[in-house]
């Protein structure tokens, strides 16, 4: 297999219909935390220090492709095993 590091695309952070529905059903009563939540600190709003890595594997014989999603990493090294 040949390995190539893919540039990660824009990841969707939205919720699908069923998750939106369950979120709405769990709301309950009261002020919905509008005045009882602590404000978000500036450190929570900062950007991430690492990206999620996608590795694309390609078979040299049949040219089938597969994508592996790896967790966050600052640097990815691919070793060749003979």
mmCIF file of the N, C-alpha and C atoms, coordinates in Angstrom:
data_MODEL
# 
_entry.id   MODEL 
# 
loop_
_atom_site.group_PDB 
_atom_site.id 
_atom_site.type_symbol 
_atom_site.label_atom_id 
_atom_site.label_alt_id 
_atom_site.label_comp_id 
_atom_site.label_asym_id 
_atom_site.label_entity_id 
_atom_site.label_seq_id 
_atom_site.pdbx_PDB_ins_code 
_atom_site.Cartn_x 
_atom_site.Cartn_y 
_atom_site.Cartn_z 
_atom_site.occupancy 
_atom_site.B_iso_or_equiv 
_atom_site.pdbx_formal_charge 
_atom_site.auth_seq_id 
_atom_site.auth_comp_id 
_atom_site.auth_asym_id 
_atom_site.auth_atom_id 
_atom_site.pdbx_PDB_model_num 
ATOM 1   N N  . UNK A 1 1  ? 0.843   -1.188 0.000  1.00 0.00 ? 1  UNK A N  1 
ATOM 2   C CA . UNK A 1 1  ? 0.000   0.000  0.000  1.00 0.00 ? 1  UNK A CA 1 
ATOM 3   C C  . UNK A 1 1  ? 0.881   1.242  0.000  1.00 0.00 ? 1  UNK A C  1 
ATOM 4   N N  . UNK A 1 2  ? 0.513   2.197  -0.805 1.00 0.00 ? 2  UNK A N  1 
ATOM 5   C CA . UNK A 1 2  ? 1.189   3.489  -0.755 1.00 0.00 ? 2  UNK A CA 1 
ATOM 6   C C  . UNK A 1 2  ? 0.375   4.405  0.130  1.00 0.00 ? 2  UNK A C  1 
ATOM 7   N N  . UNK A 1 3  ? 1.067   5.186  0.933  1.00 0.00 ? 3  UNK A N  1 
ATOM 8   C CA . UNK A 1 3  ? 0.411   6.046  1.913  1.00 0.00 ? 3  UNK A CA 1 
ATOM 9   C C  . UNK A 1 3  ? 0.666   7.486  1.544  1.00 0.00 ? 3  UNK A C  1 
ATOM 10  N N  . UNK A 1 4  ? -0.390  8.278  1.552  1.00 0.00 ? 4  UNK A N  1 
ATOM 11  C CA . UNK A 1 4  ? -0.276  9.701  1.249  1.00 0.00 ? 4  UNK A CA 1 
ATOM 12  C C  . UNK A 1 4  ? -1.085  10.464 2.280  1.00 0.00 ? 4  UNK A C  1 
ATOM 13  N N  . UNK A 1 5  ? -0.521  11.539 2.778  1.00 0.00 ? 5  UNK A N  1 
ATOM 14  C CA . UNK A 1 5  ? -1.238  12.337 3.765  1.00 0.00 ? 5  UNK A CA 1 
ATOM 15  C C  . UNK A 1 5  ? -2.156  13.313 3.039  1.00 0.00 ? 5  UNK A C  1 
ATOM 16  N N  . UNK A 1 6  ? -3.434  13.247 3.364  1.00 0.00 ? 6  UNK A N  1 
ATOM 17  C CA . UNK A 1 6  ? -4.418  14.109 2.728  1.00 0.00 ? 6  UNK A CA 1 
ATOM 18  C C  . UNK A 1 6  ? -4.581  15.375 3.537  1.00 0.00 ? 6  UNK A C  1 
ATOM 19  N N  . UNK A 1 7  ? -4.925  16.428 2.856  1.00 0.00 ? 7  UNK A N  1 
ATOM 20  C CA . UNK A 1 7  ? -5.253  17.658 3.542  1.00 0.00 ? 7  UNK A CA 1 
ATOM 21  C C  . UNK A 1 7  ? -6.669  17.513 4.067  1.00 0.00 ? 7  UNK A C  1 
ATOM 22  N N  . UNK A 1 8  ? -6.851  17.691 5.359  1.00 0.00 ? 8  UNK A N  1 
ATOM 23  C CA . UNK A 1 8  ? -8.176  17.529 5.943  1.00 0.00 ? 8  UNK A CA 1 
ATOM 24  C C  . UNK A 1 8  ? -9.112  18.608 5.440  1.00 0.00 ? 8  UNK A C  1 
ATOM 25  N N  . UNK A 1 9  ? -10.291 18.210 5.025  1.00 0.00 ? 9  UNK A N  1 
ATOM 26  C CA . UNK A 1 9  ? -11.278 19.172 4.560  1.00 0.00 ? 9  UNK A CA 1 
ATOM 27  C C  . UNK A 1 9  ? -11.944 19.883 5.719  1.00 0.00 ? 9  UNK A C  1 
ATOM 28  N N  . UNK A 1 10 ? -12.875 20.721 5.405  1.00 0.00 ? 10 UNK A N  1 
ATOM 29  C CA . UNK A 1 10 ? -13.602 21.427 6.443  1.00 0.00 ? 10 UNK A CA 1 
ATOM 30  C C  . UNK A 1 10 ? -14.523 20.434 7.132  1.00 0.00 ? 10 UNK A C  1 
ATOM 31  N N  . UNK A 1 11 ? -14.388 20.298 8.424  1.00 0.00 ? 11 UNK A N  1 
ATOM 32  C CA . UNK A 1 11 ? -15.185 19.334 9.162  1.00 0.00 ? 11 UNK A CA 1 
ATOM 33  C C  . UNK A 1 11 ? -16.476 19.985 9.626  1.00 0.00 ? 11 UNK A C  1 
ATOM 34  N N  . UNK A 1 12 ? -17.556 19.251 9.457  1.00 0.00 ? 12 UNK A N  1 
ATOM 35  C CA . UNK A 1 12 ? -18.868 19.816 9.795  1.00 0.00 ? 12 UNK A CA 1 
ATOM 36  C C  . UNK A 1 12 ? -19.087 19.707 11.295 1.00 0.00 ? 12 UNK A C  1 
ATOM 37  N N  . UNK A 1 13 ? -19.543 20.786 11.890 1.00 0.00 ? 13 UNK A N  1 
ATOM 38  C CA . UNK A 1 13 ? -19.827 20.776 13.311 1.00 0.00 ? 13 UNK A CA 1 
ATOM 39  C C  . UNK A 1 13 ? -21.306 20.837 13.597 1.00 0.00 ? 13 UNK A C  1 
ATOM 40  N N  . UNK A 1 14 ? -22.132 20.800 12.550 1.00 0.00 ? 14 UNK A N  1 
ATOM 41  C CA . UNK A 1 14 ? -23.569 20.906 12.748 1.00 0.00 ? 14 UNK A CA 1 
ATOM 42  C C  . UNK A 1 14 ? -24.187 19.606 13.219 1.00 0.00 ? 14 UNK A C  1 
ATOM 43  N N  . UNK A 1 15 ? -25.400 19.699 13.700 1.00 0.00 ? 15 UNK A N  1 
ATOM 44  C CA . UNK A 1 15 ? -26.120 18.533 14.172 1.00 0.00 ? 15 UNK A CA 1 
ATOM 45  C C  . UNK A 1 15 ? -27.123 18.096 13.121 1.00 0.00 ? 15 UNK A C  1 
ATOM 46  N N  . UNK A 1 16 ? -27.332 16.801 13.019 1.00 0.00 ? 16 UNK A N  1 
ATOM 47  C CA . UNK A 1 16 ? -28.347 16.338 12.096 1.00 0.00 ? 16 UNK A CA 1 
ATOM 48  C C  . UNK A 1 16 ? -29.730 16.453 12.738 1.00 0.00 ? 16 UNK A C  1 
ATOM 49  N N  . UNK A 1 17 ? -30.765 16.047 12.018 1.00 0.00 ? 17 UNK A N  1 
ATOM 50  C CA . UNK A 1 17 ? -32.131 16.302 12.447 1.00 0.00 ? 17 UNK A CA 1 
ATOM 51  C C  . UNK A 1 17 ? -32.450 15.610 13.764 1.00 0.00 ? 17 UNK A C  1 
ATOM 52  N N  . UNK A 1 18 ? -32.042 14.358 13.918 1.00 0.00 ? 18 UNK A N  1 
ATOM 53  C CA . UNK A 1 18 ? -32.396 13.633 15.139 1.00 0.00 ? 18 UNK A CA 1 
ATOM 54  C C  . UNK A 1 18 ? -31.692 14.221 16.359 1.00 0.00 ? 18 UNK A C  1 
ATOM 55  N N  . UNK A 1 19 ? -30.458 14.682 16.202 1.00 0.00 ? 19 UNK A N  1 
ATOM 56  C CA . UNK A 1 19 ? -29.764 15.288 17.336 1.00 0.00 ? 19 UNK A CA 1 
ATOM 57  C C  . UNK A 1 19 ? -30.373 16.633 17.706 1.00 0.00 ? 19 UNK A C  1 
ATOM 58  N N  . UNK A 1 20 ? -30.796 17.390 16.703 1.00 0.00 ? 20 UNK A N  1 
ATOM 59  C CA . UNK A 1 20 ? -31.475 18.652 17.008 1.00 0.00 ? 20 UNK A CA 1 
ATOM 60  C C  . UNK A 1 20 ? -32.782 18.400 17.743 1.00 0.00 ? 20 UNK A C  1 
ATOM 61  N N  . UNK A 1 21 ? -33.491 17.341 17.333 1.00 0.00 ? 21 UNK A N  1 
ATOM 62  C CA . UNK A 1 21 ? -34.762 17.011 17.953 1.00 0.00 ? 21 UNK A CA 1 
ATOM 63  C C  . UNK A 1 21 ? -34.563 16.597 19.405 1.00 0.00 ? 21 UNK A C  1 
ATOM 64  N N  . UNK A 1 22 ? -33.565 15.752 19.667 1.00 0.00 ? 22 UNK A N  1 
ATOM 65  C CA . UNK A 1 22 ? -33.314 15.324 21.043 1.00 0.00 ? 22 UNK A CA 1 
ATOM 66  C C  . UNK A 1 22 ? -32.831 16.480 21.904 1.00 0.00 ? 22 UNK A C  1 
ATOM 67  N N  . UNK A 1 23 ? -32.061 17.372 21.320 1.00 0.00 ? 23 UNK A N  1 
ATOM 68  C CA . UNK A 1 23 ? -31.604 18.543 22.066 1.00 0.00 ? 23 UNK A CA 1 
ATOM 69  C C  . UNK A 1 23 ? -32.799 19.399 22.467 1.00 0.00 ? 23 UNK A C  1 
ATOM 70  N N  . UNK A 1 24 ? -33.753 19.518 21.562 1.00 0.00 ? 24 UNK A N  1 
ATOM 71  C CA . UNK A 1 24 ? -34.949 20.305 21.856 1.00 0.00 ? 24 UNK A CA 1 
ATOM 72  C C  . UNK A 1 24 ? -35.803 19.625 22.926 1.00 0.00 ? 24 UNK A C  1 
ATOM 73  N N  . UNK A 1 25 ? -35.881 18.304 22.908 1.00 0.00 ? 25 UNK A N  1 
ATOM 74  C CA . UNK A 1 25 ? -36.698 17.584 23.887 1.00 0.00 ? 25 UNK A CA 1 
ATOM 75  C C  . UNK A 1 25 ? -36.071 17.598 25.265 1.00 0.00 ? 25 UNK A C  1 
ATOM 76  N N  . UNK A 1 26 ? -34.752 17.733 25.359 1.00 0.00 ? 26 UNK A N  1 
ATOM 77  C CA . UNK A 1 26 ? -34.076 17.740 26.653 1.00 0.00 ? 26 UNK A CA 1 
ATOM 78  C C  . UNK A 1 26 ? -34.059 19.124 27.299 1.00 0.00 ? 26 UNK A C  1 
ATOM 79  N N  . UNK A 1 27 ? -34.621 20.111 26.652 1.00 0.00 ? 27 UNK A N  1 
ATOM 80  C CA . UNK A 1 27 ? -34.485 21.475 27.146 1.00 0.00 ? 27 UNK A CA 1 
ATOM 81  C C  . UNK A 1 27 ? -35.122 21.671 28.515 1.00 0.00 ? 27 UNK A C  1 
ATOM 82  N N  . UNK A 1 28 ? -36.339 21.174 28.713 1.00 0.00 ? 28 UNK A N  1 
ATOM 83  C CA . UNK A 1 28 ? -36.976 21.298 30.016 1.00 0.00 ? 28 UNK A CA 1 
ATOM 84  C C  . UNK A 1 28 ? -37.547 22.685 30.243 1.00 0.00 ? 28 UNK A C  1 
ATOM 85  N N  . UNK A 1 29 ? -37.570 23.106 31.501 1.00 0.00 ? 29 UNK A N  1 
ATOM 86  C CA . UNK A 1 29 ? -38.189 24.375 31.874 1.00 0.00 ? 29 UNK A CA 1 
ATOM 87  C C  . UNK A 1 29 ? -37.130 25.347 32.362 1.00 0.00 ? 29 UNK A C  1 
ATOM 88  N N  . UNK A 1 30 ? -37.544 26.572 32.576 1.00 0.00 ? 30 UNK A N  1 
ATOM 89  C CA . UNK A 1 30 ? -36.649 27.557 33.163 1.00 0.00 ? 30 UNK A CA 1 
ATOM 90  C C  . UNK A 1 30 ? -36.061 28.486 32.118 1.00 0.00 ? 30 UNK A C  1 
ATOM 91  N N  . UNK A 1 31 ? -35.004 29.157 32.498 1.00 0.00 ? 31 UNK A N  1 
ATOM 92  C CA . UNK A 1 31 ? -34.426 30.172 31.622 1.00 0.00 ? 31 UNK A CA 1 
ATOM 93  C C  . UNK A 1 31 ? -33.412 29.592 30.660 1.00 0.00 ? 31 UNK A C  1 
ATOM 94  N N  . UNK A 1 32 ? -33.295 28.255 30.574 1.00 0.00 ? 32 UNK A N  1 
ATOM 95  C CA . UNK A 1 32 ? -32.420 27.563 29.628 1.00 0.00 ? 32 UNK A CA 1 
ATOM 96  C C  . UNK A 1 32 ? -30.954 27.942 29.817 1.00 0.00 ? 32 UNK A C  1 
ATOM 97  N N  . UNK A 1 33 ? -30.581 28.313 31.046 1.00 0.00 ? 33 UNK A N  1 
ATOM 98  C CA . UNK A 1 33 ? -29.192 28.627 31.334 1.00 0.00 ? 33 UNK A CA 1 
ATOM 99  C C  . UNK A 1 33 ? -28.742 29.969 30.804 1.00 0.00 ? 33 UNK A C  1 
ATOM 100 N N  . UNK A 1 34 ? -29.690 30.807 30.422 1.00 0.00 ? 34 UNK A N  1 
ATOM 101 C CA . UNK A 1 34 ? -29.311 32.079 29.810 1.00 0.00 ? 34 UNK A CA 1 
ATOM 102 C C  . UNK A 1 34 ? -28.603 32.989 30.805 1.00 0.00 ? 34 UNK A C  1 
ATOM 103 N N  . UNK A 1 35 ? -29.054 32.928 32.071 1.00 0.00 ? 35 UNK A N  1 
ATOM 104 C CA . UNK A 1 35 ? -28.457 33.814 33.073 1.00 0.00 ? 35 UNK A CA 1 
ATOM 105 C C  . UNK A 1 35 ? -27.681 33.045 34.130 1.00 0.00 ? 35 UNK A C  1 
ATOM 106 N N  . UNK A 1 36 ? -27.667 31.729 34.048 1.00 0.00 ? 36 UNK A N  1 
ATOM 107 C CA . UNK A 1 36 ? -26.984 30.968 35.080 1.00 0.00 ? 36 UNK A CA 1 
ATOM 108 C C  . UNK A 1 36 ? -25.660 30.384 34.607 1.00 0.00 ? 36 UNK A C  1 
ATOM 109 N N  . UNK A 1 37 ? -25.335 30.518 33.332 1.00 0.00 ? 37 UNK A N  1 
ATOM 110 C CA . UNK A 1 37 ? -24.072 29.983 32.828 1.00 0.00 ? 37 UNK A CA 1 
ATOM 111 C C  . UNK A 1 37 ? -22.943 30.959 33.073 1.00 0.00 ? 37 UNK A C  1 
ATOM 112 N N  . UNK A 1 38 ? -21.765 30.413 33.302 1.00 0.00 ? 38 UNK A N  1 
ATOM 113 C CA . UNK A 1 38 ? -20.593 31.270 33.407 1.00 0.00 ? 38 UNK A CA 1 
ATOM 114 C C  . UNK A 1 38 ? -20.173 31.690 32.005 1.00 0.00 ? 38 UNK A C  1 
ATOM 115 N N  . UNK A 1 39 ? -19.582 32.870 31.838 1.00 0.00 ? 39 UNK A N  1 
ATOM 116 C CA . UNK A 1 39 ? -19.155 33.292 30.512 1.00 0.00 ? 39 UNK A CA 1 
ATOM 117 C C  . UNK A 1 39 ? -18.001 32.431 30.003 1.00 0.00 ? 39 UNK A C  1 
ATOM 118 N N  . UNK A 1 40 ? -17.901 32.291 28.702 1.00 0.00 ? 40 UNK A N  1 
ATOM 119 C CA . UNK A 1 40 ? -16.842 31.502 28.092 1.00 0.00 ? 40 UNK A CA 1 
ATOM 120 C C  . UNK A 1 40 ? -15.542 32.274 28.194 1.00 0.00 ? 40 UNK A C  1 
ATOM 121 N N  . UNK A 1 41 ? -14.499 31.597 28.682 1.00 0.00 ? 41 UNK A N  1 
ATOM 122 C CA . UNK A 1 41 ? -13.227 32.292 28.846 1.00 0.00 ? 41 UNK A CA 1 
ATOM 123 C C  . UNK A 1 41 ? -12.520 32.415 27.501 1.00 0.00 ? 41 UNK A C  1 
ATOM 124 N N  . UNK A 1 42 ? -11.556 33.282 27.444 1.00 0.00 ? 42 UNK A N  1 
ATOM 125 C CA . UNK A 1 42 ? -10.834 33.520 26.200 1.00 0.00 ? 42 UNK A CA 1 
ATOM 126 C C  . UNK A 1 42 ? -9.984  32.321 25.808 1.00 0.00 ? 42 UNK A C  1 
ATOM 127 N N  . UNK A 1 43 ? -9.533  31.532 26.801 1.00 0.00 ? 43 UNK A N  1 
ATOM 128 C CA . UNK A 1 43 ? -8.703  30.374 26.480 1.00 0.00 ? 43 UNK A CA 1 
ATOM 129 C C  . UNK A 1 43 ? -9.517  29.297 25.772 1.00 0.00 ? 43 UNK A C  1 
ATOM 130 N N  . UNK A 1 44 ? -10.796 29.195 26.074 1.00 0.00 ? 44 UNK A N  1 
ATOM 131 C CA . UNK A 1 44 ? -11.636 28.190 25.415 1.00 0.00 ? 44 UNK A CA 1 
ATOM 132 C C  . UNK A 1 44 ? -11.903 28.572 23.965 1.00 0.00 ? 44 UNK A C  1 
ATOM 133 N N  . UNK A 1 45 ? -11.826 29.842 23.629 1.00 0.00 ? 45 UNK A N  1 
ATOM 134 C CA . UNK A 1 45 ? -12.148 30.296 22.291 1.00 0.00 ? 45 UNK A CA 1 
ATOM 135 C C  . UNK A 1 45 ? -10.920 30.316 21.383 1.00 0.00 ? 45 UNK A C  1 
ATOM 136 N N  . UNK A 1 46 ? -9.761  29.957 21.917 1.00 0.00 ? 46 UNK A N  1 
ATOM 137 C CA . UNK A 1 46 ? -8.553  30.021 21.091 1.00 0.00 ? 46 UNK A CA 1 
ATOM 138 C C  . UNK A 1 46 ? -8.552  28.872 20.086 1.00 0.00 ? 46 UNK A C  1 
ATOM 139 N N  . UNK A 1 47 ? -7.711  28.984 19.074 1.00 0.00 ? 47 UNK A N  1 
ATOM 140 C CA . UNK A 1 47 ? -7.678  27.972 18.027 1.00 0.00 ? 47 UNK A CA 1 
ATOM 141 C C  . UNK A 1 47 ? -6.925  26.737 18.515 1.00 0.00 ? 47 UNK A C  1 
ATOM 142 N N  . UNK A 1 48 ? -7.142  25.631 17.834 1.00 0.00 ? 48 UNK A N  1 
ATOM 143 C CA . UNK A 1 48 ? -6.503  24.375 18.204 1.00 0.00 ? 48 UNK A CA 1 
ATOM 144 C C  . UNK A 1 48 ? -5.033  24.410 17.778 1.00 0.00 ? 48 UNK A C  1 
ATOM 145 N N  . UNK A 1 49 ? -4.214  23.650 18.488 1.00 0.00 ? 49 UNK A N  1 
ATOM 146 C CA . UNK A 1 49 ? -2.782  23.648 18.193 1.00 0.00 ? 49 UNK A CA 1 
ATOM 147 C C  . UNK A 1 49 ? -2.401  22.531 17.241 1.00 0.00 ? 49 UNK A C  1 
ATOM 148 N N  . UNK A 1 50 ? -3.313  21.602 16.967 1.00 0.00 ? 50 UNK A N  1 
ATOM 149 C CA . UNK A 1 50 ? -2.991  20.502 16.060 1.00 0.00 ? 50 UNK A CA 1 
ATOM 150 C C  . UNK A 1 50 ? -4.196  20.222 15.173 1.00 0.00 ? 50 UNK A C  1 
ATOM 151 N N  . UNK A 1 51 ? -3.944  19.537 14.081 1.00 0.00 ? 51 UNK A N  1 
ATOM 152 C CA . UNK A 1 51 ? -5.007  19.194 13.130 1.00 0.00 ? 51 UNK A CA 1 
ATOM 153 C C  . UNK A 1 51 ? -5.230  17.689 13.140 1.00 0.00 ? 51 UNK A C  1 
ATOM 154 N N  . UNK A 1 52 ? -6.422  17.287 12.735 1.00 0.00 ? 52 UNK A N  1 
ATOM 155 C CA . UNK A 1 52 ? -6.684  15.868 12.550 1.00 0.00 ? 52 UNK A CA 1 
ATOM 156 C C  . UNK A 1 52 ? -6.103  15.454 11.205 1.00 0.00 ? 52 UNK A C  1 
ATOM 157 N N  . UNK A 1 53 ? -5.516  14.267 11.157 1.00 0.00 ? 53 UNK A N  1 
ATOM 158 C CA . UNK A 1 53 ? -4.777  13.833 9.986  1.00 0.00 ? 53 UNK A CA 1 
ATOM 159 C C  . UNK A 1 53 ? -5.565  12.745 9.255  1.00 0.00 ? 53 UNK A C  1 
ATOM 160 N N  . UNK A 1 54 ? -5.661  12.853 7.941  1.00 0.00 ? 54 UNK A N  1 
ATOM 161 C CA . UNK A 1 54 ? -6.272  11.827 7.108  1.00 0.00 ? 54 UNK A CA 1 
ATOM 162 C C  . UNK A 1 54 ? -5.172  11.182 6.278  1.00 0.00 ? 54 UNK A C  1 
ATOM 163 N N  . UNK A 1 55 ? -5.089  9.858  6.327  1.00 0.00 ? 55 UNK A N  1 
ATOM 164 C CA . UNK A 1 55 ? -4.119  9.121  5.531  1.00 0.00 ? 55 UNK A CA 1 
ATOM 165 C C  . UNK A 1 55 ? -4.861  8.375  4.434  1.00 0.00 ? 55 UNK A C  1 
ATOM 166 N N  . UNK A 1 56 ? -4.398  8.515  3.182  1.00 0.00 ? 56 UNK A N  1 
ATOM 167 C CA . UNK A 1 56 ? -5.020  7.824  2.057  1.00 0.00 ? 56 UNK A CA 1 
ATOM 168 C C  . UNK A 1 56 ? -4.131  6.655  1.655  1.00 0.00 ? 56 UNK A C  1 
ATOM 169 N N  . UNK A 1 57 ? -4.687  5.456  1.740  1.00 0.00 ? 57 UNK A N  1 
ATOM 170 C CA . UNK A 1 57 ? -3.967  4.242  1.369  1.00 0.00 ? 57 UNK A CA 1 
ATOM 171 C C  . UNK A 1 57 ? -4.403  3.833  -0.028 1.00 0.00 ? 57 UNK A C  1 
ATOM 172 N N  . UNK A 1 58 ? -3.442  3.524  -0.893 1.00 0.00 ? 58 UNK A N  1 
ATOM 173 C CA . UNK A 1 58 ? -3.734  3.098  -2.258 1.00 0.00 ? 58 UNK A CA 1 
ATOM 174 C C  . UNK A 1 58 ? -3.025  1.778  -2.527 1.00 0.00 ? 58 UNK A C  1 
ATOM 175 N N  . UNK A 1 59 ? -3.765  0.810  -3.036 1.00 0.00 ? 59 UNK A N  1 
ATOM 176 C CA . UNK A 1 59 ? -3.191  -0.488 -3.382 1.00 0.00 ? 59 UNK A CA 1 
ATOM 177 C C  . UNK A 1 59 ? -2.527  -0.376 -4.753 1.00 0.00 ? 59 UNK A C  1 
ATOM 178 N N  . UNK A 1 60 ? -1.254  -0.748 -4.878 1.00 0.00 ? 60 UNK A N  1 
ATOM 179 C CA . UNK A 1 60 ? -0.579  -0.629 -6.177 1.00 0.00 ? 60 UNK A CA 1 
ATOM 180 C C  . UNK A 1 60 ? -1.059  -1.647 -7.206 1.00 0.00 ? 60 UNK A C  1 
ATOM 181 N N  . UNK A 1 61 ? -1.677  -2.733 -6.757 1.00 0.00 ? 61 UNK A N  1 
ATOM 182 C CA . UNK A 1 61 ? -2.121  -3.781 -7.674 1.00 0.00 ? 61 UNK A CA 1 
ATOM 183 C C  . UNK A 1 61 ? -3.488  -3.444 -8.269 1.00 0.00 ? 61 UNK A C  1 
ATOM 184 N N  . UNK A 1 62 ? -4.487  -3.257 -7.387 1.00 0.00 ? 62 UNK A N  1 
ATOM 185 C CA . UNK A 1 62 ? -5.846  -3.033 -7.885 1.00 0.00 ? 62 UNK A CA 1 
ATOM 186 C C  . UNK A 1 62 ? -6.270  -1.575 -7.805 1.00 0.00 ? 62 UNK A C  1 
ATOM 187 N N  . UNK A 1 63 ? -5.432  -0.717 -7.282 1.00 0.00 ? 63 UNK A N  1 
ATOM 188 C CA . UNK A 1 63 ? -5.663  0.728  -7.128 1.00 0.00 ? 63 UNK A CA 1 
ATOM 189 C C  . UNK A 1 63 ? -6.924  1.059  -6.333 1.00 0.00 ? 63 UNK A C  1 
ATOM 190 N N  . UNK A 1 64 ? -7.263  0.200  -5.360 1.00 0.00 ? 64 UNK A N  1 
ATOM 191 C CA . UNK A 1 64 ? -8.341  0.533  -4.434 1.00 0.00 ? 64 UNK A CA 1 
ATOM 192 C C  . UNK A 1 64 ? -7.815  1.531  -3.420 1.00 0.00 ? 64 UNK A C  1 
ATOM 193 N N  . UNK A 1 65 ? -8.697  2.404  -2.960 1.00 0.00 ? 65 UNK A N  1 
ATOM 194 C CA . UNK A 1 65 ? -8.281  3.450  -2.035 1.00 0.00 ? 65 UNK A CA 1 
ATOM 195 C C  . UNK A 1 65 ? -9.085  3.353  -0.753 1.00 0.00 ? 65 UNK A C  1 
ATOM 196 N N  . UNK A 1 66 ? -8.452  3.699  0.347  1.00 0.00 ? 66 UNK A N  1 
ATOM 197 C CA . UNK A 1 66 ? -9.105  3.742  1.647  1.00 0.00 ? 66 UNK A CA 1 
ATOM 198 C C  . UNK A 1 66 ? -8.555  4.937  2.399  1.00 0.00 ? 66 UNK A C  1 
ATOM 199 N N  . UNK A 1 67 ? -9.401  5.554  3.207  1.00 0.00 ? 67 UNK A N  1 
ATOM 200 C CA . UNK A 1 67 ? -8.991  6.720  3.982  1.00 0.00 ? 67 UNK A CA 1 
ATOM 201 C C  . UNK A 1 67 ? -9.066  6.357  5.456  1.00 0.00 ? 67 UNK A C  1 
ATOM 202 N N  . UNK A 1 68 ? -7.989  6.625  6.182  1.00 0.00 ? 68 UNK A N  1 
ATOM 203 C CA . UNK A 1 68 ? -7.940  6.387  7.620  1.00 0.00 ? 68 UNK A CA 1 
ATOM 204 C C  . UNK A 1 68 ? -7.893  7.743  8.308  1.00 0.00 ? 68 UNK A C  1 
ATOM 205 N N  . UNK A 1 69 ? -8.802  7.954  9.256  1.00 0.00 ? 69 UNK A N  1 
ATOM 206 C CA . UNK A 1 69 ? -8.795  9.185  10.043 1.00 0.00 ? 69 UNK A CA 1 
ATOM 207 C C  . UNK A 1 69 ? -8.002  8.934  11.317 1.00 0.00 ? 69 UNK A C  1 
ATOM 208 N N  . UNK A 1 70 ? -6.978  9.709  11.523 1.00 0.00 ? 70 UNK A N  1 
ATOM 209 C CA . UNK A 1 70 ? -6.138  9.587  12.704 1.00 0.00 ? 70 UNK A CA 1 
ATOM 210 C C  . UNK A 1 70 ? -6.516  10.675 13.697 1.00 0.00 ? 70 UNK A C  1 
ATOM 211 N N  . UNK A 1 71 ? -6.214  10.489 14.972 1.00 0.00 ? 71 UNK A N  1 
ATOM 212 C CA . UNK A 1 71 ? -6.494  11.553 15.947 1.00 0.00 ? 71 UNK A CA 1 
ATOM 213 C C  . UNK A 1 71 ? -5.563  12.747 15.765 1.00 0.00 ? 71 UNK A C  1 
ATOM 214 N N  . UNK A 1 72 ? -5.731  13.717 16.610 1.00 0.00 ? 72 UNK A N  1 
ATOM 215 C CA . UNK A 1 72 ? -4.954  14.949 16.489 1.00 0.00 ? 72 UNK A CA 1 
ATOM 216 C C  . UNK A 1 72 ? -3.465  14.679 16.683 1.00 0.00 ? 72 UNK A C  1 
ATOM 217 N N  . UNK A 1 73 ? -2.669  15.301 15.852 1.00 0.00 ? 73 UNK A N  1 
ATOM 218 C CA . UNK A 1 73 ? -1.222  15.147 15.959 1.00 0.00 ? 73 UNK A CA 1 
ATOM 219 C C  . UNK A 1 73 ? -0.564  16.374 15.351 1.00 0.00 ? 73 UNK A C  1 
ATOM 220 N N  . UNK A 1 74 ? 0.556   16.783 15.948 1.00 0.00 ? 74 UNK A N  1 
ATOM 221 C CA . UNK A 1 74 ? 1.291   17.910 15.383 1.00 0.00 ? 74 UNK A CA 1 
ATOM 222 C C  . UNK A 1 74 ? 2.141   17.473 14.210 1.00 0.00 ? 74 UNK A C  1 
ATOM 223 N N  . UNK A 1 75 ? 2.657   16.232 14.276 1.00 0.00 ? 75 UNK A N  1 
ATOM 224 C CA . UNK A 1 75 ? 3.497   15.726 13.195 1.00 0.00 ? 75 UNK A CA 1 
ATOM 225 C C  . UNK A 1 75 ? 3.217   14.249 13.001 1.00 0.00 ? 75 UNK A C  1 
ATOM 226 N N  . UNK A 1 76 ? 3.131   13.838 11.749 1.00 0.00 ? 76 UNK A N  1 
ATOM 227 C CA . UNK A 1 76 ? 2.868   12.442 11.422 1.00 0.00 ? 76 UNK A CA 1 
ATOM 228 C C  . UNK A 1 76 ? 4.035   11.918 10.610 1.00 0.00 ? 76 UNK A C  1 
ATOM 229 N N  . UNK A 1 77 ? 4.577   10.780 11.025 1.00 0.00 ? 77 UNK A N  1 
ATOM 230 C CA . UNK A 1 77 ? 5.669   10.146 10.296 1.00 0.00 ? 77 UNK A CA 1 
ATOM 231 C C  . UNK A 1 77 ? 5.209   8.785  9.818  1.00 0.00 ? 77 UNK A C  1 
ATOM 232 N N  . UNK A 1 78 ? 5.476   8.480  8.557  1.00 0.00 ? 78 UNK A N  1 
ATOM 233 C CA . UNK A 1 78 ? 5.133   7.192  7.989  1.00 0.00 ? 78 UNK A CA 1 
ATOM 234 C C  . UNK A 1 78 ? 6.429   6.454  7.705  1.00 0.00 ? 78 UNK A C  1 
ATOM 235 N N  . UNK A 1 79 ? 6.572   5.255  8.288  1.00 0.00 ? 79 UNK A N  1 
ATOM 236 C CA . UNK A 1 79 ? 7.781   4.473  8.133  1.00 0.00 ? 79 UNK A CA 1 
ATOM 237 C C  . UNK A 1 79 ? 7.544   3.407  7.062  1.00 0.00 ? 79 UNK A C  1 
ATOM 238 N N  . UNK A 1 80 ? 8.578   3.123  6.309  1.00 0.00 ? 80 UNK A N  1 
ATOM 239 C CA . UNK A 1 80 ? 8.484   2.086  5.285  1.00 0.00 ? 80 UNK A CA 1 
ATOM 240 C C  . UNK A 1 80 ? 9.092   0.813  5.831  1.00 0.00 ? 80 UNK A C  1 
ATOM 241 N N  . UNK A 1 81 ? 8.316   -0.266 5.819  1.00 0.00 ? 81 UNK A N  1 
ATOM 242 C CA . UNK A 1 81 ? 8.781   -1.550 6.320  1.00 0.00 ? 81 UNK A CA 1 
ATOM 243 C C  . UNK A 1 81 ? 9.028   -2.457 5.126  1.00 0.00 ? 81 UNK A C  1 
ATOM 244 N N  . UNK A 1 82 ? 10.225  -3.003 5.034  1.00 0.00 ? 82 UNK A N  1 
ATOM 245 C CA . UNK A 1 82 ? 10.564  -3.892 3.932  1.00 0.00 ? 82 UNK A CA 1 
ATOM 246 C C  . UNK A 1 82 ? 10.420  -5.342 4.324  1.00 0.00 ? 82 UNK A C  1 
# 
